[in-house]
């Protein structure tokens, strides 16, 4: 039985993924019941849910936990889970913590704990992500890889002041969205940050980020993440003097892998994230470390400009 902490994405993302695709039973605290029942798309999964009085008892009943809370809360919750002998598996959200320094400290604690864990860098589980990683394993230095991700973030569209909007809380174009791409590039072998530029209306709101990465035997990679754009596009191309290879030309990174119209588009990738807990490739923790190192370098080299 698995516990879920987080009544937002934890319920509409992780719960369908773990029940429908992975055959797991879920234990939840009573305080989530109202939000669970308010989402009709979750009704098919009600029979797989066990309700307990509070968070402590829910964790007592579980062998694993999926954590989908803000980075600052995750940083506080993980040590509680690591201290429990009954918890053997953890699924964690990205970023691990609000800053790369905090994230590195938490990662070190996780590795030392001996628990099996995965971080929700789920772009690697998309169809285009698998193809991209496969191509980048072949030594090549010619050409350029370009990743463009433009959209209007929900917090800008609605004018809400959620943590995902503010860099200090682990949000923004770099810390919340860009971290997905940095992890993917780290797994492919990118290690160096040539340039990094960002902009926003105030210093704590990183709305747009542009960076250039390099790695041994890899083409230079340009990344553009614009979270306040009217154009909704996710595009990846590898160009060389002889050809152009398109990996993605989508509305968003998960558009091509949607399971159904009733569930979140990330459900299929989350199912693969859970299964990866039992596929011991042996290098996950190394590239988790590398992704945080790249994140730290990005932040140190970023030139931030206030929008006019």
C-alpha positions, 0 to 999 in steps of 0.5 A: 500500500502506498501513501500520497502526500499532496492533495493537488497533483498527488490526487489527480496525477499520482493516484490514477497512475499508481492505481490504474497503471500499476495496480497499487492500493492507496492510503490517504488521510481523511483531510483529503476526502473532500478534494478527492470527491470534488474530482469526478475523474477520480471516482473510478479509483475510489475502491482502491483508496483506504482512508485513515484518520490522519497523516501519521497513521496513513504513513504507518500503513504504507511501504512507499510514499509519493510526495507532491507538495511544494519544495519547501514542504518536501524538504521537511517531509522527506526526513520524516519518511526516511526515519520510518522503517516501513517506508521503503520507496519514495517518489519525489517531486522536482525540484527536490528543494527550493534551491540547488544547495538545499536540493543537494543536501537532501539528495545526499540524505536520500542516498545515504538512507538506503531507501529506493527513490526516484525524482519526478524528472519524467521527460525521460519517460515520454516517447520523444524523450526516449528517442532523444536520449537514444540519439544523444548516446551516439558520439556527435559534435556537429550541429545544434540541439534546440529546445523551445518551450513556450506557454502561458503559465496558469499562475500568470493566466489566472493572476494567482500568487502560487509558489510556482511563480516565485524563484525563492520558493522553487518556482519560475522558469528555471527552478520549476520548469527548466529543471525538467530540461536540465535533468534530461540534459544531465542524463544525456551527458551535458555538464557545462553551462556556456551562457544563461540569461533570464528576465521577469517583471520583478527579481523573484519572478523568472518568466523567461530563461535562455541558456546554452549547454555543452557536453563531451561528444555532444552538440551544443544545446540551446534551451528557451523556456518562456512561461509568459508567452501567448504561443503554446509550443514545445519543439526539439530539433537537432540540426546539422549541415546535412539534416534536421531531426525533429523530436517534438513539435507539440503543444506541451511536453506530454501531449503525445503521451496522454492516456485519456481525456479524463486523466492528467497528461503526465499519468503515463510518465508517472506510471513509468516513474514508479516502475523504474523503482524496480529497474536497477540501472544503477546510474539514476543517483549519479545523474540526479547529482549531475542535474543539481550541479548543472542547476547550481551552475545555471544559477551562478551564471544567470544574468537576470534582466528586469522587463522594461 
